[in-house]
Amino acid sequence: MNILHLYRTFFPESQGGLEESIYQISSNTRHYGVEPRVLVPSNDGKCSFDHKTIPVQSFQRHGEIASCDWGLSALGELKANLEWADILHLHYPWPFADLLLFLSRSKIPTVLTYHSDIVRQKLLMKPYQPLQKWYLGRVDKIIATSQNYIDTSEVLPNYSDKTSVIPLGISEGNSNQQDVAIDKQSKFSTLPEKFVFFVGVLRYYKGLRYLLEAAQEQSFHIVIAGDGREKDELLSLKDSLQLTNVTFLGHISDEDKFQLMRQSSIVVLPSCERSEAFGMTLVEASMMSKPMITCELGTGTSFVNKHKVTGLVVEPKSASALSESINSLIHDDEKLTQYGQAARLRYEELFSGPALGREYAKVYESLLDGN
């Protein structure tokens, strides 16, 4: 089965949870006879390369409107790649993909992974809705990443007859986490013995300003890894709050990410908007037996991190709730161990790479069988 993934961004040009989810689906379905390919806009124009053995083809990115990347050659590149593909795998939201599918007039079987509602661009929703309605009506299968998101989405209940749930997952082998051990002489050896760890793209919905405010006059230490548009604003906030217990590391490698995750006491994801639909970082934390602290958004974050089972879930946009939860957990070694072990068990049951690949392969096979 030749599966073409289409999305607005992918490795190595950008790094985030959605890029990781596309990679994991592509990699783990290979065990079931799938040959994946990713088609993506790029600042480098048209080129072909492999990302960790996953073939990637790019076309020139000509601009971005309200976080919606576009390129003039996209339609031609899509049509050319559809001649190779048996199934088109779309990833939502990216309104430009809606337009591309409409203009292509293709009848190819389609599956769409619904990662998130469109949250921020409220003013643009009204003119976009007719295209959105056509697009979601056109696709053959819609895959949500959690039942939580279906239950709280204003869009997905309208397509319940073709919507099902497959949680995102991650393969241990692909993450190289088994080869990572705590090295007391590593470049991170100067960090405190116990610290709270955040890793991800520094976007508006990650809620990091509340995490910084939570660090005021506290003894716990926070390590933030990642880069993004909010970086300068967050560094300015750190300086204005005179925080000496927060370390910004910028972009880090996968090896460093798992080194830091293993050293950390808690993985925190303080996201405050529904744009955080699942949180691949939480799956990685679960794989590493780490307790988690997240915010209740009515999305998949509270599916991965179960309150008082694998960690703590607190109200969003609350610095006090974050500081209280960190303080209640970071010095409780018994709870840290209990939650971490439960997180690992939950990973093995629900979020492993083989489980992800198996379920998506079933979807692909059903589409080719006409079901």
Short mmCIF file of the C-alpha atoms (twelve columns), coordinates in Angstrom:
data_MODEL
# 
_entry.id   MODEL 
# 
loop_
_atom_site.group_PDB 
_atom_site.id 
_atom_site.type_symbol 
_atom_site.label_atom_id 
_atom_site.label_alt_id 
_atom_site.label_comp_id 
_atom_site.label_asym_id 
_atom_site.label_seq_id 
_atom_site.Cartn_x 
_atom_site.Cartn_y 
_atom_site.Cartn_z 
_atom_site.pdbx_PDB_model_num 
ATOM 1   C CA . MET A 1   0.000   0.000  0.000  1 
ATOM 2   C CA . ASN A 2   1.427   3.372  -1.018 1 
ATOM 3   C CA . ILE A 3   0.331   6.046  1.469  1 
ATOM 4   C CA . LEU A 4   0.878   9.744  0.774  1 
ATOM 5   C CA . HIS A 5   0.844   12.001 3.854  1 
ATOM 6   C CA . LEU A 6   0.088   15.667 3.201  1 
ATOM 7   C CA . TYR A 7   0.673   18.407 5.762  1 
ATOM 8   C CA . ARG A 8   1.978   21.950 6.121  1 
ATOM 9   C CA . THR A 9   5.231   21.090 7.891  1 
ATOM 10  C CA . PHE A 10  7.568   18.187 8.646  1 
ATOM 11  C CA . PHE A 11  11.061  17.336 9.812  1 
ATOM 12  C CA . PRO A 12  13.745  18.616 9.642  1 
ATOM 13  C CA . GLU A 13  12.506  22.119 8.814  1 
ATOM 14  C CA . SER A 14  10.280  22.175 11.873 1 
ATOM 15  C CA . GLN A 15  10.055  20.008 14.969 1 
ATOM 16  C CA . GLY A 16  6.965   19.405 17.045 1 
ATOM 17  C CA . GLY A 17  4.409   16.877 18.195 1 
ATOM 18  C CA . LEU A 18  2.433   16.801 14.973 1 
ATOM 19  C CA . GLU A 19  5.543   16.242 12.889 1 
ATOM 20  C CA . GLU A 20  6.471   13.416 15.260 1 
ATOM 21  C CA . SER A 21  3.004   11.875 14.949 1 
ATOM 22  C CA . ILE A 22  3.242   11.804 11.133 1 
ATOM 23  C CA . TYR A 23  6.667   10.212 11.400 1 
ATOM 24  C CA . GLN A 24  5.451   7.603  13.882 1 
ATOM 25  C CA . ILE A 25  2.415   6.664  11.766 1 
ATOM 26  C CA . SER A 26  4.625   6.400  8.678  1 
ATOM 27  C CA . SER A 27  7.319   4.370  10.395 1 
ATOM 28  C CA . ASN A 28  5.113   1.972  12.332 1 
ATOM 29  C CA . THR A 29  2.727   1.107  9.476  1 
ATOM 30  C CA . ARG A 30  5.660   -0.182 7.436  1 
ATOM 31  C CA . HIS A 31  5.472   -3.455 9.346  1 
ATOM 32  C CA . TYR A 32  2.084   -4.021 7.709  1 
ATOM 33  C CA . GLY A 33  3.068   -3.610 4.068  1 
ATOM 34  C CA . VAL A 34  2.797   0.184  3.896  1 
ATOM 35  C CA . GLU A 35  5.174   2.323  1.869  1 
ATOM 36  C CA . PRO A 36  4.836   5.908  3.171  1 
ATOM 37  C CA . ARG A 37  5.733   9.226  1.606  1 
ATOM 38  C CA . VAL A 38  5.343   12.761 3.015  1 
ATOM 39  C CA . LEU A 39  4.508   15.750 0.800  1 
ATOM 40  C CA . VAL A 40  5.186   19.110 2.427  1 
ATOM 41  C CA . PRO A 41  5.909   22.771 1.604  1 
ATOM 42  C CA . SER A 42  9.460   23.923 2.278  1 
ATOM 43  C CA . ASN A 43  11.465  27.123 2.255  1 
ATOM 44  C CA . ASP A 44  14.095  25.204 0.297  1 
ATOM 45  C CA . GLY A 45  11.749  24.576 -2.631 1 
ATOM 46  C CA . LYS A 46  11.307  21.354 -4.540 1 
ATOM 47  C CA . CYS A 47  13.513  18.511 -3.365 1 
ATOM 48  C CA . SER A 48  13.449  14.848 -2.319 1 
ATOM 49  C CA . PHE A 49  15.151  13.361 0.730  1 
ATOM 50  C CA . ASP A 50  14.680  10.812 3.500  1 
ATOM 51  C CA . HIS A 51  14.000  11.630 7.133  1 
ATOM 52  C CA . LYS A 52  15.045  8.596  9.162  1 
ATOM 53  C CA . THR A 53  14.165  6.351  6.191  1 
ATOM 54  C CA . ILE A 54  10.806  8.090  5.514  1 
ATOM 55  C CA . PRO A 55  10.770  9.535  1.955  1 
ATOM 56  C CA . VAL A 56  9.880   13.238 1.863  1 
ATOM 57  C CA . GLN A 57  9.040   15.344 -1.179 1 
ATOM 58  C CA . SER A 58  8.725   19.105 -0.872 1 
ATOM 59  C CA . PHE A 59  7.434   22.004 -2.940 1 
ATOM 60  C CA . GLN A 60  8.207   25.709 -2.609 1 
ATOM 61  C CA . ARG A 61  6.512   27.509 0.266  1 
ATOM 62  C CA . HIS A 62  5.509   30.965 -0.960 1 
ATOM 63  C CA . GLY A 63  3.913   32.336 2.168  1 
ATOM 64  C CA . GLU A 64  1.770   31.922 5.239  1 
ATOM 65  C CA . ILE A 65  -1.589  33.402 6.152  1 
ATOM 66  C CA . ALA A 66  -2.844  32.918 9.737  1 
ATOM 67  C CA . SER A 67  -0.487  29.933 10.213 1 
ATOM 68  C CA . CYS A 68  -1.687  28.444 6.903  1 
ATOM 69  C CA . ASP A 69  1.297   27.747 4.640  1 
ATOM 70  C CA . TRP A 70  0.786   27.751 0.870  1 
ATOM 71  C CA . GLY A 71  2.719   27.284 -2.341 1 
ATOM 72  C CA . LEU A 72  1.920   27.960 -5.986 1 
ATOM 73  C CA . SER A 73  3.265   24.606 -7.193 1 
ATOM 74  C CA . ALA A 74  1.401   22.574 -4.564 1 
ATOM 75  C CA . LEU A 75  -1.448  21.400 -6.781 1 
ATOM 76  C CA . GLY A 76  0.863   20.114 -9.501 1 
ATOM 77  C CA . GLU A 77  3.049   18.309 -6.971 1 
ATOM 78  C CA . LEU A 78  0.003   16.771 -5.292 1 
ATOM 79  C CA . LYS A 79  -1.383  15.467 -8.589 1 
ATOM 80  C CA . ALA A 80  1.996   13.978 -9.513 1 
ATOM 81  C CA . ASN A 81  2.295   12.193 -6.175 1 
ATOM 82  C CA . LEU A 82  -1.290  10.951 -6.288 1 
ATOM 83  C CA . GLU A 83  -0.357  8.926  -9.378 1 
ATOM 84  C CA . TRP A 84  1.914   6.909  -7.063 1 
ATOM 85  C CA . ALA A 85  -0.406  6.735  -4.054 1 
ATOM 86  C CA . ASP A 86  -3.120  4.214  -3.211 1 
ATOM 87  C CA . ILE A 87  -4.420  6.326  -0.306 1 
ATOM 88  C CA . LEU A 88  -4.077  9.997  0.611  1 
ATOM 89  C CA . HIS A 89  -3.560  10.554 4.339  1 
ATOM 90  C CA . LEU A 90  -4.457  14.118 5.328  1 
ATOM 91  C CA . HIS A 91  -3.714  15.841 8.631  1 
ATOM 92  C CA . TYR A 92  -6.082  18.486 9.970  1 
ATOM 93  C CA . PRO A 93  -6.081  21.442 10.419 1 
ATOM 94  C CA . TRP A 94  -4.511  22.912 7.305  1 
ATOM 95  C CA . PRO A 95  -7.147  24.755 5.207  1 
ATOM 96  C CA . PHE A 96  -4.822  24.897 2.208  1 
ATOM 97  C CA . ALA A 97  -5.089  21.095 2.001  1 
ATOM 98  C CA . ASP A 98  -8.875  21.452 1.803  1 
ATOM 99  C CA . LEU A 99  -8.416  23.688 -1.220 1 
ATOM 100 C CA . LEU A 100 -5.848  21.378 -2.814 1 
ATOM 101 C CA . LEU A 101 -8.122  18.356 -2.532 1 
ATOM 102 C CA . PHE A 102 -11.024 20.337 -3.985 1 
ATOM 103 C CA . LEU A 103 -8.976  21.572 -6.948 1 
ATOM 104 C CA . SER A 104 -7.386  18.191 -7.612 1 
ATOM 105 C CA . ARG A 105 -10.792 16.560 -8.268 1 
ATOM 106 C CA . SER A 106 -9.167  13.330 -7.144 1 
ATOM 107 C CA . LYS A 107 -11.338 10.347 -6.223 1 
ATOM 108 C CA . ILE A 108 -8.528  8.607  -4.327 1 
ATOM 109 C CA . PRO A 109 -9.503  7.012  -0.976 1 
ATOM 110 C CA . THR A 110 -8.727  9.426  1.847  1 
ATOM 111 C CA . VAL A 111 -8.152  9.183  5.577  1 
ATOM 112 C CA . LEU A 112 -7.847  12.286 7.734  1 
ATOM 113 C CA . THR A 113 -6.242  12.446 11.162 1 
ATOM 114 C CA . TYR A 114 -8.062  15.185 13.038 1 
ATOM 115 C CA . HIS A 115 -5.396  16.584 15.337 1 
ATOM 116 C CA . SER A 116 -7.174  19.737 16.498 1 
ATOM 117 C CA . ASP A 117 -10.072 22.094 15.977 1 
ATOM 118 C CA . ILE A 118 -9.195  25.475 14.512 1 
ATOM 119 C CA . VAL A 119 -8.941  27.523 17.684 1 
ATOM 120 C CA . ARG A 120 -7.329  30.889 17.073 1 
ATOM 121 C CA . GLN A 121 -8.547  32.140 13.674 1 
ATOM 122 C CA . LYS A 122 -12.143 32.869 14.678 1 
ATOM 123 C CA . LEU A 123 -12.636 35.729 12.200 1 
ATOM 124 C CA . LEU A 124 -11.595 33.557 9.267  1 
ATOM 125 C CA . MET A 125 -13.853 30.650 10.181 1 
ATOM 126 C CA . LYS A 126 -17.026 32.021 8.604  1 
ATOM 127 C CA . PRO A 127 -15.654 32.356 5.040  1 
ATOM 128 C CA . TYR A 128 -13.793 29.050 5.490  1 
ATOM 129 C CA . GLN A 129 -16.748 26.971 6.726  1 
ATOM 130 C CA . PRO A 130 -18.221 26.026 3.306  1 
ATOM 131 C CA . LEU A 131 -14.856 24.605 2.212  1 
ATOM 132 C CA . GLN A 132 -14.391 22.901 5.578  1 
ATOM 133 C CA . LYS A 133 -17.824 21.284 5.305  1 
ATOM 134 C CA . TRP A 134 -17.061 20.011 1.799  1 
ATOM 135 C CA . TYR A 135 -13.632 18.747 2.864  1 
ATOM 136 C CA . LEU A 136 -14.757 16.817 5.937  1 
ATOM 137 C CA . GLY A 137 -17.679 15.443 3.964  1 
ATOM 138 C CA . ARG A 138 -15.354 14.339 1.143  1 
ATOM 139 C CA . VAL A 139 -12.851 12.329 3.196  1 
ATOM 140 C CA . ASP A 140 -13.665 8.650  3.689  1 
ATOM 141 C CA . LYS A 141 -12.425 8.157  7.256  1 
ATOM 142 C CA . ILE A 142 -11.746 10.599 10.099 1 
ATOM 143 C CA . ILE A 143 -9.447  9.510  12.909 1 
ATOM 144 C CA . ALA A 144 -9.533  11.436 16.192 1 
ATOM 145 C CA . THR A 145 -6.695  10.977 18.659 1 
ATOM 146 C CA . SER A 146 -8.955  10.591 21.714 1 
ATOM 147 C CA . GLN A 147 -12.604 10.206 22.647 1 
ATOM 148 C CA . ASN A 148 -12.140 13.264 24.868 1 
ATOM 149 C CA . TYR A 149 -11.579 15.407 21.798 1 
ATOM 150 C CA . ILE A 150 -14.610 14.037 19.973 1 
ATOM 151 C CA . ASP A 151 -16.815 14.700 22.990 1 
ATOM 152 C CA . THR A 152 -15.731 18.331 23.315 1 
ATOM 153 C CA . SER A 153 -15.347 19.281 19.644 1 
ATOM 154 C CA . GLU A 154 -17.975 21.422 17.922 1 
ATOM 155 C CA . VAL A 155 -17.072 19.849 14.575 1 
ATOM 156 C CA . LEU A 156 -16.462 16.115 14.972 1 
ATOM 157 C CA . PRO A 157 -19.953 15.072 16.209 1 
ATOM 158 C CA . ASN A 158 -21.280 16.104 12.778 1 
ATOM 159 C CA . TYR A 159 -19.252 13.275 11.225 1 
ATOM 160 C CA . SER A 160 -19.729 10.545 13.829 1 
ATOM 161 C CA . ASP A 161 -20.670 7.955  11.178 1 
ATOM 162 C CA . LYS A 162 -17.117 7.907  9.832  1 
ATOM 163 C CA . THR A 163 -15.091 8.975  12.866 1 
ATOM 164 C CA . SER A 164 -13.143 6.598  15.097 1 
ATOM 165 C CA . VAL A 165 -10.333 6.894  17.634 1 
ATOM 166 C CA . ILE A 166 -6.703  5.858  17.331 1 
ATOM 167 C CA . PRO A 167 -4.436  7.311  20.048 1 
ATOM 168 C CA . LEU A 168 -1.091  8.624  18.918 1 
ATOM 169 C CA . GLY A 169 1.863   6.476  19.812 1 
ATOM 170 C CA . ILE A 170 5.627   6.324  19.660 1 
ATOM 171 C CA . SER A 171 8.133   3.552  19.091 1 
ATOM 172 C CA . GLU A 172 10.858  3.031  21.644 1 
ATOM 173 C CA . GLY A 173 13.345  1.999  18.986 1 
ATOM 174 C CA . ASN A 174 12.741  5.157  16.967 1 
ATOM 175 C CA . SER A 175 13.301  7.302  20.032 1 
ATOM 176 C CA . ASN A 176 16.583  5.654  21.034 1 
ATOM 177 C CA . GLN A 177 15.532  6.038  24.650 1 
ATOM 178 C CA . GLN A 178 16.817  2.601  25.593 1 
ATOM 179 C CA . ASP A 179 20.355  3.716  24.758 1 
ATOM 180 C CA . VAL A 180 20.149  6.753  27.003 1 
ATOM 181 C CA . ALA A 181 21.460  6.539  30.552 1 
ATOM 182 C CA . ILE A 182 21.979  9.222  33.151 1 
ATOM 183 C CA . ASP A 183 25.537  10.427 32.779 1 
ATOM 184 C CA . LYS A 184 26.676  12.322 35.858 1 
ATOM 185 C CA . GLN A 185 29.406  13.926 33.773 1 
ATOM 186 C CA . SER A 186 27.072  15.043 30.982 1 
ATOM 187 C CA . LYS A 187 26.560  18.664 29.958 1 
ATOM 188 C CA . PHE A 188 23.410  18.623 32.102 1 
ATOM 189 C CA . SER A 189 25.162  17.480 35.266 1 
ATOM 190 C CA . THR A 190 24.994  21.011 36.711 1 
ATOM 191 C CA . LEU A 191 21.204  20.897 36.843 1 
ATOM 192 C CA . PRO A 192 19.583  20.290 40.233 1 
ATOM 193 C CA . GLU A 193 18.984  16.686 41.277 1 
ATOM 194 C CA . LYS A 194 15.242  17.309 40.984 1 
ATOM 195 C CA . PHE A 195 13.678  19.501 38.316 1 
ATOM 196 C CA . VAL A 196 10.507  19.904 36.273 1 
ATOM 197 C CA . PHE A 197 10.950  19.495 32.513 1 
ATOM 198 C CA . PHE A 198 9.100   21.034 29.564 1 
ATOM 199 C CA . VAL A 199 10.027  20.261 25.962 1 
ATOM 200 C CA . GLY A 200 8.234   21.482 22.859 1 
ATOM 201 C CA . VAL A 201 7.817   24.284 20.372 1 
ATOM 202 C CA . LEU A 202 7.371   27.610 22.170 1 
ATOM 203 C CA . ARG A 203 3.892   28.484 20.904 1 
ATOM 204 C CA . TYR A 204 1.207   30.723 22.388 1 
ATOM 205 C CA . TYR A 205 -1.017  27.843 23.493 1 
ATOM 206 C CA . LYS A 206 1.690   26.041 25.470 1 
ATOM 207 C CA . GLY A 207 0.887   28.147 28.548 1 
ATOM 208 C CA . LEU A 208 4.522   28.761 29.435 1 
ATOM 209 C CA . ARG A 209 3.931   32.260 30.788 1 
ATOM 210 C CA . TYR A 210 1.833   30.643 33.553 1 
ATOM 211 C CA . LEU A 211 4.610   28.151 34.236 1 
ATOM 212 C CA . LEU A 212 7.103   31.008 34.625 1 
ATOM 213 C CA . GLU A 213 4.719   32.843 36.937 1 
ATOM 214 C CA . ALA A 214 4.357   29.613 38.922 1 
ATOM 215 C CA . ALA A 215 8.120   29.602 39.519 1 
ATOM 216 C CA . GLN A 216 8.093   32.895 41.437 1 
ATOM 217 C CA . GLU A 217 9.443   32.558 44.971 1 
ATOM 218 C CA . GLN A 218 9.528   28.755 44.685 1 
ATOM 219 C CA . SER A 219 12.344  26.332 45.468 1 
ATOM 220 C CA . PHE A 220 11.711  23.943 42.571 1 
ATOM 221 C CA . HIS A 221 13.663  24.295 39.325 1 
ATOM 222 C CA . ILE A 222 12.138  24.324 35.822 1 
ATOM 223 C CA . VAL A 223 14.014  23.382 32.644 1 
ATOM 224 C CA . ILE A 224 12.475  24.515 29.327 1 
ATOM 225 C CA . ALA A 225 13.764  23.053 26.059 1 
ATOM 226 C CA . GLY A 226 12.598  24.164 22.637 1 
ATOM 227 C CA . ASP A 227 12.428  27.118 20.306 1 
ATOM 228 C CA . GLY A 228 9.646   29.109 18.693 1 
ATOM 229 C CA . ARG A 229 7.936   32.433 18.208 1 
ATOM 230 C CA . GLU A 230 7.315   32.984 21.911 1 
ATOM 231 C CA . LYS A 231 10.975  32.610 22.901 1 
ATOM 232 C CA . ASP A 232 11.912  36.295 23.174 1 
ATOM 233 C CA . GLU A 233 8.731   37.163 25.059 1 
ATOM 234 C CA . LEU A 234 9.282   34.324 27.517 1 
ATOM 235 C CA . LEU A 235 12.917  35.281 28.104 1 
ATOM 236 C CA . SER A 236 11.813  38.865 28.757 1 
ATOM 237 C CA . LEU A 237 9.219   37.614 31.233 1 
ATOM 238 C CA . LYS A 238 11.842  35.506 32.987 1 
ATOM 239 C CA . ASP A 239 14.054  38.581 33.365 1 
ATOM 240 C CA . SER A 240 11.223  40.809 34.560 1 
ATOM 241 C CA . LEU A 241 10.212  38.224 37.178 1 
ATOM 242 C CA . GLN A 242 13.893  37.833 38.164 1 
ATOM 243 C CA . LEU A 243 13.660  34.061 38.017 1 
ATOM 244 C CA . THR A 244 16.848  32.222 38.920 1 
ATOM 245 C CA . ASN A 245 15.154  28.817 39.093 1 
ATOM 246 C CA . VAL A 246 14.270  28.572 35.376 1 
ATOM 247 C CA . THR A 247 16.701  27.360 32.695 1 
ATOM 248 C CA . PHE A 248 16.053  27.856 28.966 1 
ATOM 249 C CA . LEU A 249 18.036  25.462 26.770 1 
ATOM 250 C CA . GLY A 250 16.701  26.333 23.314 1 
ATOM 251 C CA . HIS A 251 16.447  23.647 20.650 1 
ATOM 252 C CA . ILE A 252 17.914  20.288 21.695 1 
ATOM 253 C CA . SER A 253 18.561  16.971 19.965 1 
ATOM 254 C CA . ASP A 254 16.463  13.845 20.512 1 
ATOM 255 C CA . GLU A 255 19.324  12.330 22.495 1 
ATOM 256 C CA . ASP A 256 19.446  15.352 24.793 1 
ATOM 257 C CA . LYS A 257 15.659  15.356 25.127 1 
ATOM 258 C CA . PHE A 258 15.586  11.829 26.469 1 
ATOM 259 C CA . GLN A 259 18.633  12.448 28.655 1 
ATOM 260 C CA . LEU A 260 16.836  15.385 30.273 1 
ATOM 261 C CA . MET A 261 13.551  13.542 30.512 1 
ATOM 262 C CA . ARG A 262 15.255  10.671 32.291 1 
ATOM 263 C CA . GLN A 263 16.985  13.048 34.723 1 
ATOM 264 C CA . SER A 264 13.816  15.020 35.451 1 
ATOM 265 C CA . SER A 265 11.382  14.386 38.281 1 
ATOM 266 C CA . ILE A 266 8.232   15.557 36.469 1 
ATOM 267 C CA . VAL A 267 7.310   16.343 32.865 1 
ATOM 268 C CA . VAL A 268 4.988   19.337 32.647 1 
ATOM 269 C CA . LEU A 269 2.776   20.427 29.760 1 
ATOM 270 C CA . PRO A 270 0.963   23.607 30.884 1 
ATOM 271 C CA . SER A 271 -0.912  24.111 27.584 1 
ATOM 272 C CA . CYS A 272 -3.927  26.362 27.972 1 
ATOM 273 C CA . GLU A 273 -5.847  26.112 24.668 1 
ATOM 274 C CA . ARG A 274 -7.537  23.304 22.721 1 
ATOM 275 C CA . SER A 275 -4.825  23.609 20.090 1 
ATOM 276 C CA . GLU A 276 -2.986  21.162 22.365 1 
ATOM 277 C CA . ALA A 277 -5.089  18.248 21.213 1 
ATOM 278 C CA . PHE A 278 -2.980  15.345 22.477 1 
ATOM 279 C CA . GLY A 279 0.603   16.092 23.472 1 
ATOM 280 C CA . MET A 280 3.201   13.710 22.037 1 
ATOM 281 C CA . THR A 281 5.533   14.856 24.803 1 
ATOM 282 C CA . LEU A 282 3.211   13.111 27.250 1 
ATOM 283 C CA . VAL A 283 3.514   9.837  25.345 1 
ATOM 284 C CA . GLU A 284 7.304   10.186 25.497 1 
ATOM 285 C CA . ALA A 285 7.086   10.902 29.228 1 
ATOM 286 C CA . SER A 286 4.885   7.838  29.718 1 
ATOM 287 C CA . MET A 287 7.368   5.711  27.799 1 
ATOM 288 C CA . MET A 288 10.088  6.990  30.126 1 
ATOM 289 C CA . SER A 289 8.033   6.227  33.281 1 
ATOM 290 C CA . LYS A 290 7.715   9.888  34.187 1 
ATOM 291 C CA . PRO A 291 4.848   11.435 36.182 1 
ATOM 292 C CA . MET A 292 3.151   14.348 34.441 1 
ATOM 293 C CA . ILE A 293 1.386   17.605 35.219 1 
ATOM 294 C CA . THR A 294 -1.067  18.938 32.624 1 
ATOM 295 C CA . CYS A 295 -4.075  21.249 32.389 1 
ATOM 296 C CA . GLU A 296 -7.686  20.223 31.803 1 
ATOM 297 C CA . LEU A 297 -8.564  21.254 28.252 1 
ATOM 298 C CA . GLY A 298 -11.138 18.612 27.384 1 
ATOM 299 C CA . THR A 299 -8.638  17.133 24.915 1 
ATOM 300 C CA . GLY A 300 -6.353  14.131 24.676 1 
ATOM 301 C CA . THR A 301 -3.908  15.506 27.232 1 
ATOM 302 C CA . SER A 302 -6.247  14.287 29.980 1 
ATOM 303 C CA . PHE A 303 -6.514  10.931 28.196 1 
ATOM 304 C CA . VAL A 304 -2.756  10.389 28.219 1 
ATOM 305 C CA . ASN A 305 -2.262  11.855 31.702 1 
ATOM 306 C CA . LYS A 306 -4.973  10.521 34.001 1 
ATOM 307 C CA . HIS A 307 -5.475  12.602 37.144 1 
ATOM 308 C CA . LYS A 308 -4.030  10.942 40.245 1 
ATOM 309 C CA . VAL A 309 -3.111  7.861  38.195 1 
ATOM 310 C CA . THR A 310 -0.197  8.959  36.007 1 
ATOM 311 C CA . GLY A 311 0.148   12.484 37.399 1 
ATOM 312 C CA . LEU A 312 -1.919  15.562 38.171 1 
ATOM 313 C CA . VAL A 313 -4.366  17.523 36.011 1 
ATOM 314 C CA . VAL A 314 -5.029  21.135 37.035 1 
ATOM 315 C CA . GLU A 315 -7.054  24.065 35.772 1 
ATOM 316 C CA . PRO A 316 -5.545  25.952 32.804 1 
ATOM 317 C CA . LYS A 317 -4.133  29.485 32.888 1 
ATOM 318 C CA . SER A 318 -3.452  29.254 36.623 1 
ATOM 319 C CA . ALA A 319 0.065   29.862 37.922 1 
ATOM 320 C CA . SER A 320 -1.060  29.025 41.454 1 
ATOM 321 C CA . ALA A 321 -2.514  25.669 40.376 1 
ATOM 322 C CA . LEU A 322 0.742   24.788 38.621 1 
ATOM 323 C CA . SER A 323 2.952   25.777 41.558 1 
ATOM 324 C CA . GLU A 324 0.757   23.927 44.057 1 
ATOM 325 C CA . SER A 325 0.755   20.742 41.982 1 
ATOM 326 C CA . ILE A 326 4.528   20.831 41.467 1 
ATOM 327 C CA . ASN A 327 5.160   21.419 45.175 1 
ATOM 328 C CA . SER A 328 2.783   18.635 46.182 1 
ATOM 329 C CA . LEU A 329 4.537   16.112 43.953 1 
ATOM 330 C CA . ILE A 330 8.210   16.900 43.481 1 
ATOM 331 C CA . HIS A 331 9.292   15.956 47.007 1 
ATOM 332 C CA . ASP A 332 6.947   12.956 47.319 1 
ATOM 333 C CA . ASP A 333 9.171   10.138 46.078 1 
ATOM 334 C CA . GLU A 334 6.493   7.527  46.655 1 
ATOM 335 C CA . LYS A 335 3.993   9.359  44.461 1 
ATOM 336 C CA . LEU A 336 6.605   10.089 41.804 1 
ATOM 337 C CA . THR A 337 7.370   6.376  41.539 1 
ATOM 338 C CA . GLN A 338 3.712   5.332  41.662 1 
ATOM 339 C CA . TYR A 339 2.623   7.741  38.931 1 
ATOM 340 C CA . GLY A 340 5.671   6.971  36.790 1 
ATOM 341 C CA . GLN A 341 5.054   3.228  36.883 1 
ATOM 342 C CA . ALA A 342 1.380   3.729  36.020 1 
ATOM 343 C CA . ALA A 343 2.377   5.969  33.111 1 
ATOM 344 C CA . ARG A 344 4.670   3.263  31.732 1 
ATOM 345 C CA . LEU A 345 1.918   0.637  31.939 1 
ATOM 346 C CA . ARG A 346 -0.477  2.975  30.154 1 
ATOM 347 C CA . TYR A 347 2.105   3.546  27.421 1 
ATOM 348 C CA . GLU A 348 2.522   -0.189 26.873 1 
ATOM 349 C CA . GLU A 349 -1.235  -0.734 26.679 1 
ATOM 350 C CA . LEU A 350 -2.266  2.241  24.530 1 
ATOM 351 C CA . PHE A 351 0.533   4.325  23.094 1 
ATOM 352 C CA . SER A 352 3.206   1.993  21.731 1 
ATOM 353 C CA . GLY A 353 4.418   2.231  18.159 1 
ATOM 354 C CA . PRO A 354 3.241   -1.272 17.167 1 
ATOM 355 C CA . ALA A 355 -0.287  -0.536 18.414 1 
ATOM 356 C CA . LEU A 356 -0.363  2.694  16.401 1 
ATOM 357 C CA . GLY A 357 0.869   1.006  13.232 1 
ATOM 358 C CA . ARG A 358 -1.526  -1.912 13.529 1 
ATOM 359 C CA . GLU A 359 -4.625  0.266  13.913 1 
ATOM 360 C CA . TYR A 360 -3.769  2.584  11.018 1 
ATOM 361 C CA . ALA A 361 -2.951  -0.390 8.781  1 
ATOM 362 C CA . LYS A 362 -6.467  -1.713 9.472  1 
ATOM 363 C CA . VAL A 363 -7.918  1.627  8.371  1 
ATOM 364 C CA . TYR A 364 -5.890  1.622  5.152  1 
ATOM 365 C CA . GLU A 365 -6.902  -1.965 4.359  1 
ATOM 366 C CA . SER A 366 -10.581 -1.189 4.937  1 
ATOM 367 C CA . LEU A 367 -10.390 1.769  2.530  1 
ATOM 368 C CA . LEU A 368 -8.807  -0.347 -0.195 1 
ATOM 369 C CA . ASP A 369 -11.460 -3.012 0.381  1 
ATOM 370 C CA . GLY A 370 -14.130 -0.356 -0.092 1 
ATOM 371 C CA . ASN A 371 -15.416 -0.496 3.500  1 
# 
